[in-house]
């Protein structure tokens, strides 16, 4: 393997690390613009993403080696090229299931179009290269990357999610959550011969870093409920893919079922979009009080057991209808504050907490938006340019903020 391959791999890893860092930094800036304070530390999100990526990447590498799967190292550049192109259309198209599923689909179809039969001699060499890809090995790799994305969403999705504010077509403000994460999986391929980094006389290692991610919007349901709905759909798709892989070992035509992988992320997105379209925003205030959108991490409110979606009805006996009510009721009696909370089941419970010097003036509670608050311009981010540089607008004409102009926390 020439030195140029490792130089390109180094550049790819560098681009991937910058992308992961930029994603979470911009989301943190978005929180500051919308709420005047970051909700969660971007360093914790970056550390969580990278730690999960490393463990998952090495695990996938071991499984591929154990199954004897063969992936040509040059496939790395095709993978990243497709990811770069598709990401400009939609952030979610960077998902490993989309990229790997597309390559699997083309690889299956080319069985019916041998080199030179349709596209001519100009692309014959590329077409021949695709023919060297073992479709089952590629399907196993892509399925396991899809599984890794699913596991992160299920176990850590809420910790990495970002609360935000959006404006409806009728001008009504409401809150929601943006599940947007990026991963750089350090896959290591074990290949025969000495074309990579030799570990024995007959076997060597080839680096194969893969960038993947997901993006979901949740405004019509609580984030943990929406996350579980997507997780159940992902689990069903993973089960079907495992069945397809198992059958294809004994009956090769079953590999046609792998087309499911190509459309899996879009199916999940459309199901979530349908729910978003038909439902009503949940993070809005009403006559019962102020609904909590998020909790600053760490904050006194988190220690009391308060959860997003619950409604603050009274503080120190004062009915709560606006954010100003929260501030003045807490300042009125900071040494001992008693809050009346309406939980998700519609039952009232009481929370007690003192407000100490230096703590957030609202105990770290971020409530659903009122009038004249900033919101994401043009709805939640879609393409990678918008996703990594979201714009925020206020109700004041002529004012537009970008993520590079961030107010102090």
Number of C-alpha atoms within 10 A of each C-alpha: 11 8 8 9 16 14 11 13 18 14 12 19 20 11 14 20 18 11 17 22 19 17 21 25 20 19 27 22 26 31 22 19 28 22 21 14 19 20 26 21 15 20 13 13 22 22 12 16 22 20 15 19 25 16 13 24 23 16 17 22 21 16 14 22 15 10 10 12 20 20 21 16 17 11 16 17 15 12 19 17 12 17 23 15 12 19 18 17 14 17 27 26 25 27 27 29 29 24 22 24 23 18 23 27 20 15 19 19 12 14 10 9 12 14 19 14 10 10 12 10 12 9 13 16 12 11 20 14 14 19 17 12 17 15 22 21 18 22 25 20 23 23 23 23 26 25 19 23 26 22 17 20 22 18 12 15 21 16 14 22 23 23 24 27 27 24 19 11 8 6 10 12 21 24 26 25 25 22 21 22 25 27 28 24 27 22 23 21 24 24 22 15 15 16 14 20 15 16 12 11 9 10 15 18 18 21 20 22 21 22 24 27 21 20 21 22 23 24 25 22 20 18 22 12 11 19 21 15 15 19 20 14 16 22 15 11 20 20 10 16 21 17 13 22 21 14 14 17 12 9 11 12 12 15 21 14 15 23 16 18 27 21 15 18 24 15 15 19 18 11 15 19 16 11 16 17 12 9 12 13 18 18 28 23 21 12 8 14 21 30 29 22 27 26 21 18 16 12 16 21 21 17 11 12 8 19 18 20 22 22 28 27 21 22 24 17 12 16 17 22 18 18 18 11 17 26 15 15 22 24 14 13 14 17 11 14 18 19 22 20 23 21 17 13 7 10 8 14 10 12 14 13 17 15 18 13 8 6 12 14 16 20 22 19 26 21 26 26 28 16 10 10 16 24 25 21 19 15 15 20 22 19 16 20 14 16 20 20 20 23 22 21 20 17 13 10 7 7 10 14 18 17 20 13 13 17 14 10 12
